[in-house]
Amino acid sequence: MPSTQPNILWISFEDTSPRFGCYGDEVADTPNVDALADDGRTYTNACATAGVCAPSRASVITGRYQTSIGAHHMRTKHTNEDTPDLPTPYSAVPPHYVTAFPEYLRAAGYYCTNNSKTDYQFDNPGETDHDFTPPVSIWDDCGEDAHWRNRPDDDQPFFSVFNPVRTHESGMWEDSLLSVGGEPDTDPAEVTVPPYLPDTEDVRKSIARQYDNIERSDAEVGRLLDQLEADGLREDTVVFIWSDHGEGLPRAKRSLYESGVNVPLVVNWPGEVPAGETTDRLVSLLDLGPTVLSLAGVDVPQWMHGRPFLGDDAEPREYLMAARDRIDESYDMVRTVRNDRYKYVRNYDQSNPPLAWVPFRARGEAMQDMLRLHAEGELPPHQARLLSGGRPAEELYDLHEDPHEIDNLADDPDHAEVLAELRSEMDDWLDRIGDCGHVDESQMVEQMWPDGEQPVTATPTFVPNAPENRMTEATPDGGTFTAPATLTLHCDTQGASLVYATGSESPRRWELYSGPISLPVGETTVRAKAIRYGYEESAVQEATFTVTD
């Protein structure tokens, strides 16, 4: 591994299954991703911890299962006038020690940017359930203009994230919300319809539009790579291509079948990752953060569930886990565990159909076709049961022989041994992480937000270390001290992150506080605020410090 800290670029597609040329898809037109794969490594067994964005992204940003931090319901800020009694909106409040991994990178000297989706479940509530304001401590720059090119020092290593949104589920609709819509450019006759969906014109058009949107997103990848090249940074940058979960088709997105959780993952690291390599190594998306920390030379916290899959500290996985809970309006609880061949599914609510009521999903033409054909009695049994209600308590699938997970082997005596193995592994996992899904959501929210009120992070204060005051008392109003002098920030809220800025003008960017601040000789105005994830951020504390020789 290089002795210097590498730059790291994430390009995270939305709602995308492995429909890339590097995965052998002959319909795909993805020259930029394919070129990265030709010079890097393609992972065929990378999986999300949830089949839907917010729980998955909460897991990615923390390196912990969303079910262990109260971020497992989709989504915490969801509102719908048809379901007024849901205990939403709220922001999840993770355990006090849980910190989004970019904060560790910032403390280690990285410039961290996100452009621009967050959806971490502990974002500050906005006016709508799609209005995300992440904790200010996580990113140096977060927004549509966030870019490594904005860093103040060209020699500073960066971690930059870009989130193309064209491939979002709604981009598959004729009346697209986030992409082009209309008639697809890809020939619908050329696409393959998976066996869990009816082979209709609208289903084919939906899949064809996804190919179109992947191609457009691939062009965005190309533009970012061109910028890296123009900046002379390509050879010093590790590039990751991944998606938050599977594509937005019925029984894909939101489900825990491979169609919902198996995602593309391509890593390109010049000189370190062998060119053109394909691996079936098991990788969970919650491994992404710990992997980045490891590559940057930062210790991976022991409370993280993820583990590095790349570099000198890489650790193998035997199992991949995933969870499904409330999806928008409809409650559910499903847990899965898989090894390199078999997947075990545990359905806690057997009365729920796999395709429960989700109004947003119902807007898509593919789902409309399924609903129509189900009402007409025209779906074959394996498709009809997705809507008919009733599920087995357990499911078991041979992913090698049955990649679309149609033939349930849970009652097959020949598979009793592997069933027992995966049952036991699931029980151990649920106990190990303290799965919050066993607690009613309303009870969990009451613990996080008593009486439905969002807690407020305590306002920080200033503690000087100078000849006149060796940290014996706080000085929230500032003061005059003799050099050398430093300033420690303190907050009474356990687990709060602190940020600060110096100067008389309102800050454009807050610095992450990671240790005492040196006060130069002269007059310095310091502003500070604190944020505990899930809480309202504190008021700004401002004071002026004068340091004399």
N, C-alpha and C positions, 0 to 999 in steps of 0.2 A: 504493500500500500504506500502511496506517495507520502512523504514526510510533511508536505504542506497541506493545508485544508483545501479540498476541491470545491469548486462551485457546484451547485446542485440545481437542476431545473426539473420541475414536475410539470407535466402536461396531462391534466386529468379530464378525460372525456366524461360526458354525462350519459347515463343510461345506455351503455354500449357493451354488447357482447363481442366475442372475438371474431368479428367480420372484417378481418384485415387479410391482405394477400399473404403476409408472413405466416398466417395460420392455415394456409392452404385454401383460402376462399377464392375461387376463380371469378366470382362476380365483382369482388371488391376492387376499387381503384384507389390504392393508398400508397403511392410511390415514396412519400417521405417517411412514413412509419416503417415501410418495408426496408428502406435504405438503412434506417437506424438498426433494424433487426439484422440485416446482412452484416453489419459491423458490430453487432452486440449479441445479446441473449434474449430469447423469447421463452416465456414461462407459460406452460399449458395448464397448470393446476393452481392458478391464482384465484382466490375467492374472497368476496366481501363477507363481512360478519352480519349483514342484513341485505335484503333485496330491495331496499329503498333508501333514498339519499340521506336524510337527516340522521337516522341512527348509524348508518355506515360512516358518514363523515365525522360524527362524534367519536366513533371508535378510532378512525384514522388520526385525528388531530391529538388524541390523548394517548394512543397506544394501549387502550383498555377496551374490553368488551363494553358496548353501550349498556348492556343489562347490569353492569356493575356500578354504573355512575348515574342511574336514573334517567338515561337519555334514550330509552329503547322504544318509546311510543312515537309514532309518526303522525304529526309532529307535535312538539310541546306547545307550539303557538297556534295550532289549528283552531279555526272557528268556522261554524256553519250554522245558519239560523234554523236548519232542520234538526240539529242536535244540540239544543241550547244547554243541556244538563251535563255535557262533558266538562271535566275539571280543567278546562283550558281557557285562555292561554296562560302559560307559565314558562319559566326558564328552568332547566334542570340545574340542580346544585350538586356537583360532584363532591366526593370526599375532599377534605381541605388540602390534602397533599397532592391532588391531581393537578398537573400543570400541562398546558398544551406544549408540545415539544418544541415549537419554534422559539419559545422563551429561553430554552436552554441554548439554542443556537445563537440568539441575540446576545446572551451573556458571554458566549464564547467568541464574540466578535463578528458574527455573520450579520449581513444586511438581509432582512427577511421581508419578502413582498408577496402579496396575494392578489391576483387579478381574475375574478373578484368574488366568486361565490364562497360563502362560509357555511351557513346552515349547520352549526355545531350543536344545536339544541340548548346551549347556554348563552346564546346571543342575547343581547338586550332586546326586550319586546319593542316592536315598532307599531306603526298604525295598522299594518296588515300582517297576515301570517307568512308573507314572503318578504317582509322588511327586516333584514338582518343587520345588526350592528354588533360585531364581535367585540370581546374585551379588548380594550386599547393596548393592553400589554403584549398581545400575541405578535403583532406585525409592526415593522417599521413603517410599512406603507400598505394599505389595503383599499382597493378601489379600482375603477376602470382604467386609471392611468398608472397603476402600480407596475414597476418594472425595475430590473436590476440596473438599468441605465440611470436611475435616479439616485443611486448611492452616492454619498458625498465624497468618497475616496475610491478611485478606480482600482486600487489595489486591495480593497476590502473584499473578502469572499462573500458570496451571496447564496441564498436559498430563495428561489423564485418559483411561484406557482401560477400557472395559467389554467383557466377552466373553460374550454370551449363549450358552449351551451346548445349548439345547433342540434345535437343528437338527443336532446331531451325528448321524452315520450311524446310530448305535444307536437314535435317536429314530424312525427309520422302521420299526423292528421292532414286531411285535405285543407282544412282551415287552420293552418299551423299558427301556434303562438310565438315560437322562437326561431322559425326558419322559413323556408320558401313556400312549402305546401303546394297545392294544386296538383297537376299531373306530374308524376315522377319522370326524371330523365332515364333512370335505370329501367330496363324492360321488365315489367312484372312477370312475364312468361319465363324469365331466366332465373328467378329466385326459387329457393327451396322452402316450402312450407313445412314447418315441423309437425309431427303427427298429433300433437296435442291441440292444434288449431284446425278449424275448417278451411278447406282449400277453396276460398272465394276470391272474387276479383278485388274486393276491398282489402282483404288480408294481404294479398300479393302486392297491392299498391302501397300498403303501409310498410311492408318490408322493403320495397323498392325505394321509398322515400328515405328510409334509414340508410340505405347504401349511399344515396345522394348526400345526405347530411354528414356521413362519415367521410366521404370524399371532400366535402367543403371543409370539414374540420382538419383533415389531413393537410389541406393547403395552409391552414393556420399554423400547423406544426412546421411546415416548410418555411413560413415567414419568420418564425422564432429562431429556427436553426440558421437561417440566413443572417439574422441579427447577431447571433453568437459568432458566426464566422466573420462578419464585418468588424466586430469588436475585438477580434483576435483571441476569443475565449473558448473556441470549440474544443481544443485539445485538453483544456483544464476543467471541463464541465461534465459531470455525470448527468445524463438525461434519462428520466423515467417517463414512460407512457403507461397510463392505467385508466380505469374507469371506476366510478363509485359503486356500480352494480350492473346487472344485466339490462337488456333492452326493454323498451316500454310496450311489450306485447302482453296480452292476457297469459297468465301462468308463467310469465318470465319476471319482469319487474314486480316487486312486492312478494314474490314467492321465494322459498328456500330451495327449490330445485336448482340444478345447475344452470338452467336458463335464466334464473334470477340472480345467482351469486357468482357464477364463473365469469371472470372478466379478463380482458387482455392485459398483459404486463410485459413490456419490453424495456430493457435496460441497456444503455449504450455508455460505455466508460472507456474512452480511448486508452489503449495500452494496458488495461487492467482486466477487462472482460473479453474472453475469446470471441472472435468474429464468427457470426453465423451459427452460434450454438443454440440449440433448443433443449429445454430441460422440463421434466415432469415433476420436479421438486414441488412439494406442497408449500404454498405461500399464502398467508392471510394478509388482507390489507392492513390489519393493525400492526403488521411487521414493518410497514413503510417508515413510520417515524423512528423506531429504534434503529433501523438500518441507516437512515440519514444521520442520526446522532453518532453512530459508530463510525461512519465514514468521515465525519467531521472531527473525530477524536474526542467526543464528549461521552462521559460515562452514561450508560443507559440506566435510568432509575429502576430499582428492583420492583417497584409497585406496578410497572408496566407489564401487561400480558404479552405484548408483542416481543419478537426477538429478531435480531439481524439475520437477513438471508443472503447478504453480500459482504465481501471483504473478509478480513482476518478473523473477525469475531462471529462469523456466520454459524448458526445453529440449525440443525435439521428439525423438521416437524414430522410427527407421526399422524397427527389429526388436524382437521379443520372444523371449526364450530361456527354456527350461525343461529340467529334468533329472529323471530317475527312476533310482534305484539300488535297493539292497536295500529291499524292503517287508516288514517284520516278519521272517518266516522265509525268504523267497525272494529270492535275488540277481537283479539285473537291471541293465542299463545302457542307457538310452535318452536321447537328446538331441534337442531340437527347436528350430527357429527359424522364426518367421513374420514376414511383413510385413503390410501392410494388406489383403492378399487371399489369399496362399498360405501354407501351412504345410508345412515339410520335417521329416520324422522320420527319425532314424538309429538303427537297432536294432543294438546291438553283439552281442547274443546272439540269433541267429536261431532257436535251438532252443526258446526260451522262448515259451509261449503268453502272449498279453496278460493273461489272467486266471490268473496263476500261483497256487500254493497260498498262501493267506492265511487261516488258520483264523478270524480275527475276522470277515472279510468273509463267510465261509461260513455264519455264524450268521443272516444276514438272509434273509428269505423270498424276496426277489427273486433272490438268488444261488442259493438252494436250488432254485428253479424252473428256473433255467438249467442247473444241474448235472443235475437230473432229466431234463429234456428232451434234454440232450446225450447222456446215457446211453441214452435211448430212441431216439436218432437222429431226433428230431423238430424240431431247430433248423434253420432255413434256413442256407445256406452262410456268409453274412456274419456270422451269430451263432455258428455252430458253430466257425469258425476262431478265435474268441476263447479257446476251451478246447482246441482240437485240437493245439496245438503247431505250431511253425514260423511264422516271420514273414519278410517280405521284408527285405532289407538296408536299403532305403530306402522311404519313403512320401512322397507329395506330394499335397496336397489343395487344391482351390479352395474357399475358405471362403465365397465369395459364392454359388456355384452348388451347393455340397455342404456345408452347414453342419454336418452330422453326421459328416462325414469317412468316407464309405463307399467312394467310388470313387477308388482309388489311381492317380494320374497319373504316377508316377515313370518308367514305361516308355513314356509317350506322347511321340513325337517333337515334337509341337506345343508341349510344355512343357519342352523340353530347356534353353532359355535360362534360365527362372526356376529350374529345378532346379540348374543350374550356379551361378547367383547365390547361392542359399541354401546350397548346399554350401560355397562359398567363405566366406560369412559365418560359417557354423558353425565351419569350421576356424580362422578368425581369432579367433573368440570363445574356443574351447577353448585356443588358445595364449595369448591375452591374459590369461585369468584363472588359468591353471595348474590345470586341472581335476584334482581329486584322485581322480576316479573311475577314472583310469587306474592307480591304485595299489591292490593288494589290500587289503581292509579290515584284515586281520590285521596286515599290514606297517605300515599307517598307524597302527593302535592302538599298535603297539610303539614307533613314533616318539613318539607322544603320551604314552603311559603305559609306560615301559620296564619289562619283566618283569611287565606287568600291574598295576603299582602306580601309584596316582594320585600325581602330584607334589604337594608341599606348598608353598604360598606362604610366602616368608620373612617372619618377624616384623618389622614396621616398627620404626624407632627415631626418636628426636627429635633435631633439630639446632636449637639456639637461635641467635638473632641478638640479642645484647645487648652492652653495653660489656665484660662479662667474657668473652664468647665470640662473636666475629664469624664464626660458622659454621666454626670451625676444628676442632671435634670434636663427635661425638654425645654426648648425655647421656641414655641410656635410663632412668636412675634419677631424672631430674629434677634440681632444684637451686634455688639462690637467685640471682637476677639483679636488676640495676638497670633501671628503666624508661628509655626505651621498650624493650620486648622482644617479639619475635615467635618463632614456632615453625614450623619446616619439618619435614614428615614425609618419611622416606626408607625405601624398601624395596629390597632387593637383587634381587628377582625382576623381570626385565624385563617391562614391560607390565602390571604389577599396578596395580589401582585401589586407592585408600586411602580409608578412612572413619574418622571420629573422633567423639567425644562428650566433653563436659566436664561436670564435676560429680561428686559422690561416689556417686551412685546409678547402677545399671545403666541404660543408655540404652533408651528406648522406640523411638527412631529414631536412626540413624546419619547424620551429616552427610557429604556427599561432600567430600573434600579437593580443593581446586582452587587453593590458594595459601597463603602463610604465615598462620598463625593469630595474631592479636593477643592477647597475654597481659595482662590487666588487673592493676592494682596489687592485691596481696593473694595469696591462695593459690588455685591452680587445679589440679584433678586432670584429667588428660587421658588418655583411652583411645583406642587406635587399633588397627586391624587392616587387613590387605591381602588382596586376592583377585585372582588371575590366572585368567581364564576357563578352565575345565576343570580347574584345580587345586583341591585342598582349601584352604579359606581359612586364613590364618595364625592363630596364637595372638594373643590380645589383649595389647598392650603398654600398661602403665599406669604413670604417673609423676605426681608432684606438683611443681608449679613455684611458687615464691614470688617475687613481684616487688615490689621496694621503690622508693620515690621516690628 
